[in-house]
Amino acid sequence: MNRSSFQAGAIGIFDSGYGGLTILKDIQEELSAYDFIYLGDNARAPYGTRSFEVVYQFTRQAVCRLFEMGCHLVILACNTASAKALRTIQQRDLPSIDPQRRVLGVIRPTAECVGEITQSRHIGVLGTTGTINSKSYPMEINKLYPDIIIHSEACPMWVPLVENGESDSSGADYFVKRHLDALMSRDPQIDTLLLGCTHYPLLLHKIRQYTPASVRILTQGMHVARSLKDYLLRHPEMDAKCTRHGTTTYYTTEDAAFFSRPASLFLGKNIVAHHVTLE
């Protein structure tokens, strides 16, 4: 990819599916004047069970496409992509693609706020198999707060439940209770649960139902949005490269009409998406 001359563009938001829309929604509220391009690789979702190399290749393709669309800043609104691809893209790819562009993830901003929330210093992390196996959350949290004790639980059925519209089903009750019981039984001192997947806010009502009332539940969107706002304040040179017309354009690798229907449910408003291919 050729390095582009300076021309302001939208902020890119990438996710492997629909979950990143929960991040986008909070970012839109926090930075309502800015323009965004959302790209969902729905045709190849889910990423959670794929290998590091495949997730990296897919994520790199999406980032490059967003760069081609004029984005100077891209947010990986996907925990699996943040865990398996972000560091390689930052360290290996950006210097040759364009060292002036930036790619940020959702794990670091989420990890930063944990230390201010937990009182017992015992927390639980819920995520996809890929995110949990990467150990990205324990590594990031313990860099900042080495005293915090972390227990993780992979919940492989939670994303399919959300994407198949089963968030209110008896099956959701079974799988949510099963994993929460397993996690809390390993460490009853847990006082904070971190939802390490962008789909999980759609199961929040079930998660609250089967979590002790004393346990705080941490979703990512608000914290990622505030972190992005702070990043732009600290980096005026990047802020100047972001256009502000209050618009959002949606792209998907899936059929556009098929994507638009559930995406509208995630966002609480009707949207029109466009099809895009990644290679």
NUBAMI-114432 format. One record per residue (C-alpha): x, y negated, z negated; residue in one letter. Coordinates in steps of 0.05 Angstrom, whole numbers, plus 5000, padded with zeros to 4 digits. Example, Ala and Ser with C-alpha at 12.3 -4.5 7.8 and 13.67 -1.06 7.14 Angstrom:
524650904844A527350214857S
//
This chain:
500050005000M502649315018N503248804963R497948284975S498847544972S495147214915F487647184925Q482947234865A478347844861G473548224817A475548634757I475349374775G471949874729I473150614744F469851234716D469351954739S461851924733G456351524698Y459251454628G463550854645G457150464657L456350434581T463150084579I461349634638L454849424604K458549154543D463948834585I458548484627Q455448204563E462247974535E464847684601L458347504637S461546984683A466447474714Y465647904776D466248664772F466849254820I464649914790Y467150544823L464551224801G467651864829D461152234817N462252724874A468253024838R465752954766A466753194713P474153064702Y474153344631G475854064650T480853894706R488353934701S492853344686F495453334758E488553344790V485952794744V492052374759Y491352454835Q483852294834F484851694788T490651424829R486251464892Q480751064857A485550544830V488650444899C481750364930R479849834878L486449474894F484549494967E477849174948M481648584919G482048774845C488348544809H486148864743L482949554736V479949854673I479750614669L472950664634A474051414627C477351744568N479852334609T483051884661A485951444607S488852064572A491452434633K493151904685A494051204656L501251234633R503751554698T500151034740I502950464697Q510050714695Q510951074761R506050784811D504950044796L512249844806P511950094878S504649914893I504749214864D508249044798P503648434789Q497348864783R495049184719R491349824699V488649884628L485050454592G479950534537V483850954486I488450414459R482949894445P478850424410T484650664368A486449954346E479849844310C479650504272V484250284216G479649704198E473550154193I475550784155T476050744079Q477751474065S483051474120R479952124146H476752074215I473752534267G474552484342V469352774390L471052844464G471453274526T476053874527T481053484570G481252884524T481853304461I487253754490N491353144512S491852934438K491752214463S487451954407Y491552254349P497951994382M495251284392E491951244324I497951504286N502551014322K498450464291L496150794227Y500751374207P496851484143D490351674177I488452414179I485052604244I480853214262H478553304334S472753694364E471753854438A464453824459C464354114530P456754144536M455253424516W456853094584V452553604624P446853484575L447152734588V448052774663E442353274671N437552844631G437353324572E439252824518S432652914482D432153674491S432554224439S439054434473G441953754456A439953864383D443454534383Y450054314414F450453654377V449053974309K453854554323R459854104338H458453604283L457654154231D464154474254A467953814250L465153594182M466254284152S473654234168R474253574130D468453334087P472452694072Q471352434143I467951754138D468651524211T466851884275L469951634340L466051794403L471751914451G467451984514C463551444548T457451904558H456552024483Y452851364468P447051674506L446952214451L447651714394L440651834367H442152574361K449152464333I446352004278R441052524262Q446153054246Y451552614214T451652434140P448851734129A455451514097S459451654160V460451084209R459951234283I464550844329L462550754402T467550464451Q464049944494G463949344447M471249454426H473749544497V469948914519A472848494463R479748764477S479148584550L476847884532K482847804486D487548084540Y485247554590L486247004538L493247254525R494847324599H492446694635P496346894697E491747504704M485547124683D486846644741A486447234789K479447424768C473547114804T467446854767R460746884802H457247354752G456547904804T457448664800T458149124860T457249874851Y460650424891Y460151184885T463251774920T456452114913E450351954954D448851224939A441351304928A442551914884F447451514841F443050894835S437251244799R440951504738P445750914738A439750454730S437750854668L444750774638F444650024650L437349884635G436349534702K435649704775N441949724816I443849864888V450150264900A454450364962H457951004984H465551024986V470551575001T477051694964L483252034993E
//
